Amino acid sequence: MNKYMAIAMKLLPTILQLMGIAESLFEDKPNSGKEKKAVVTTAAKAIVEGVGAVSTGGQAETWERIKEPVSNIIDNAAAIAFPEHKSK
């Protein structure tokens, strides 16, 4: 596993927490999956960039490399948590 995939996997617990927050934000809005994903993705990106800002740099490159795996993690976690809403 390369270092970027390892970073994406370490974000998994945080992504799941962010999904719970997004669910509560949109609980009264049906069919809001895209908006929920945008909230989770934006928050995950902010976390990566925030951590990178206090480290030695490279956060932009890190986010670009983990953006797709993070997106897949969000999609798969949502499919498991909400199978009744899975896209057909």
Secondary structure, 3 states (H helix, E strand, C coil): CCHHHHHHHHCHHHHHHHHHHHHHHCCCCCCCHHHHHHHHHHHHHHHHHHHHHCCCCCHHHHHHHHHHHHHHHHHHHHHHHCHHHCCC
